[in-house]
Every structure is written in structure tokens, then in C-alpha cells.
Amino acid sequence: MTRPRTALVVGGGLAGIAAACSLADAGVRVRLIEKRPFLGGRAYSWTDEATGLEVDNGQHVFLGCCTEYVAFLKQLGVWRKAHQQKRMNVRVIDKVWGESALRASPLPAPAHLLPSLLRFRSLSPAEKALAMYAFAQIRSLDRSKHPELDSVTLEEWLRGKRQSKHAIRSLWNLVIQPTLNDDISRVSADLGLMVFQEGFLRSRNGANVGWSRVGLSTLLGAAARRYIEESGGEVRLGAALDAVEVEGGALSRAVVDGEEERADMYVLALLPNQLLAALPQSLRTDSFFSRAGRLKTSPIVNVHLWYDRPVWDAEFAAFLNTPLQWAFNKSKLWGQEGDGQYIDISLSGAHDFVDLPTSEIVQMFRQEMDALFPAARGAEITRALVVKQRDATFAALPGTASLRPAQRTPISNLFLAGDWTDTGWPATMESAVRSGRLAASGALASLTGVEPVATPSPV
């Protein structure tokens, strides 16, 4: 009888569990190692002792174009615990110009954006016309023929398309800051243009917003573990990778909490610094691996506020001309009952906030909520919590593309996974799942000698 092939997957974030599930589907006996006591990586939740409620480390949303992430939720059998808009509808509250909405109309893409863009109060008529011109340019752009797009910022590219500084702040950055987790003045034009092509211009459903209706750990952790174990695999939590060893161009073993682990193939779904720390010195300095150490990171700050009464009736909104960026009415998104209300304020590319004292952040955003929502002015905040993630994602800076390694490595049985690897996508849940599936496909191909059909990357 042929011995079952085995795989060791190190890292229980989305990338790792996606790789483990794909390998398990192919009949590989998988062992998943995660150093923390839960799965999910940077998409997790916990029970807040003060309120007794589940709290996400940050508000994670996905879009209609995130096809691999949606398929993964369905694979795990948890799609019913998520919700996705049937048509994009995003309220935009401008502290100066009032409220508008970005909505997808029934028109085919890209004309589906036109009605709401024409009514968008934050832009002048001339800025709207020039924005439509830029959208047309983006839709027809073949980014694969323009590698120079990774050497300039999206702001620089848009200025070349006659976009005003005001339009760049009020329209383009409204989308870019939350999706690339950095300001439009810092991100590469290539990844920024990818967001608009995939999310807004290829399909009228590409930007339909989706979210989990439960805490992220409730959504993902138990379901992923059950899927792997029911497929004959094993999940080991609270175990850390010490090192890996290479002999004859292949990884010979891993050391986990001082114990030897051997497998036919290895998938390391770790952050760049964790990966490099585990590799032998000869690989840390190898150009394929070492470049990942030059990836920068960008922070996210979430401000969780519990009010003693309802202060806002929308599900979520984006904001302009205020420190608020996006706010989510978790009470409504999660269907929570009771007299109070739970609001999660999400700050992407939060370089200006990550070093501020918690008390100062809470005071600042309480004042902003009071200014924007009259019902908040007389309400009491019964609980406030600030969650800072200093290294939340890799920073999508110009030049980043050359630093993102492929999932296949020069080591024949070693594969990488993580949203920071080369998926063609920014640091999103979609990129994490794609990376895991690409790593699994590469691992299976190394065993069979048959090249799989890769997950499609955006063009």
C-alpha cells in the first residue's frame, strides 16, 4: 500500500488554513501548527470581559471581487454566517458637504457608477467629469505592460490624469486607504489601480460589501479545525516553530517546540520576520528569501465604543473631512438586541494614531461622533476599547512588487503562504486565501509533476 503523502503547515492564519484545507482535499495528511491558542491569524476575536461580548481585533470586510475568500467560506460551511450586499451601497458622510452615497446602479459596468458619481456632493461638476475620464483610462489599462506603475504612487499617477488634490482626497483615497491600508500619497499606482479595476470596473458586483455576522474566531477558527480534522489531518495549537533544516536542496525537517517534525512537503504561512528567523542562515541571506525582510508595514487602529443607547441607525459609513474614516454599527451588523449600541471605528494607515495615548484617541472620536450624530451628544459611553495593530499589513509602497516572493521557493519541498507573498492582490483576506491555495497547488505539483491551473491573478 502506498504511504499517504504528508504536509506540515506552520501558521494558522487564513493563508495557512487555506493551504491546509486544499492539501487535505487532495488526500494529503496534513498537520497544522499554530503558536497561538486559536486559528485565524490577524482575523480573530475574543470575548471582552467588561461587556461579555465578542470583539474583533479589527473590522474585516470583503468585496464581491474577493471570489476566493467567498469560496473558502463556502468550503468551510460558514457562508450563512456572513452577509454580502446584493448591490454596492456605501454611505459617505462629508463633515463639510453633507451626505452622499456610492451605489451600483443596474447599468452594466462601468456605467453602473455613473448615477451616484453624478450626485456625489463632495466633488464639483468639473471634478466629476474628470473622474469619469480617469475611470475610463483605468478600465482600459493593461497593467501587465506597465511595470513602471510599481515605481510611482497612485497620487502621482492620478495627478497625471488631471485629478485635483481635492478629488484625490475626496474620492480616490476614500477607497484606497481602507483597501491598501495606507494613504494614497504612499501606495504604489499598480496596486491602487488594481483595486479599482477589480472592485469597481470589471463588474457591477465587484464592490458589493460583505462582512461576518459573528465574531471572526466564531466564523473561522472552529470550522477550519473541524474541516482539517475530519479530512484526517491534525491541528496543534500553542506550538511554535523553532527552526527548519535543509539538506540536498530540500527541507529535511522542522523543529517545533524542541521536537522533530518530518513531512514530504512544508508550507510556512508566517510573517516575513517570523519566516526569516526560522530559516537557516544560508537561506536568510539568499536573495529569494531575504527580500521579504525589506517589506515595510502599515498600522491599523480600531476604536470600539459602547453607548448606553442607539446613536446611529446605519450599518456602516465612510467619512470625509474628519479624523473618522469608516465606522461600523456592530449592533446592527451582528443583529444584537438591547438598549445600547456598539460602534467600531476603523482607522487604516493609522500612522497618526498608533502612538497616541488611548485616552486621547477615545476623546477625539467621541467628539467626532458627537459632532456628526446629534443622538450621541447626550449618550453615555459605557465602555471604550482601542486596539492598535502596529504591523497590521505590509505597506503597499512603490517598489513592493519586487519584494514579494512567489509561493514556490528554490527549496524543492518548501512553499510560502501569506497575504504578503506574490498574489497580485494587496494585503487582504482574499490575498491570504489565494496565497494558501497557490502554495498548496505548488506543493501538489511538486509531488505529481503535473502543473495545476493557478488561481487567476488580476491583469
Buried (B, 14 or more C-beta within 10 A) or exposed (E): EEEEBBBBBBBBBBBBBBBBBBBBBBEBBBBBBBBBEBBBBBBBBEEBEEBEBBBBBBBBBBBBBBBBBBBBBEBBEBBEBBBBBEBBBBBBBBBEBEEBBBBBBEEEBBEBBBBBBEEBBBBEEEBBEBBBEBBEBBBEBEBEEEEEBBBBBBBEBBEEBBBBEEBBBBBBBBBBBBBBBBBBBBBBBBBBBBBBBBBBBBBBBBBBBBBBBBBBBBBBBBBBBEBBBEBEBEBBBEBBBBEBEBEEEBBEBBBBEEEEBEBBBBBBBBBBEBBBBBBEEEBBEBEBBBBBEEBBBBBBBBBBBBBBEBBBEEBBBBBBEBBBBBBBBBBBBBEBEEEBBBBBBBBBBBBEBBEBEBEEBBEBBBEBBBEBBEBBEEBEBEBBBBBBBEBBBBBBBBEBBEBBBBBBBEBBBBBBBBBBBBBBBBBBBBBBBBBBBBBBBBBBBBBEEEEBEEBEEBE
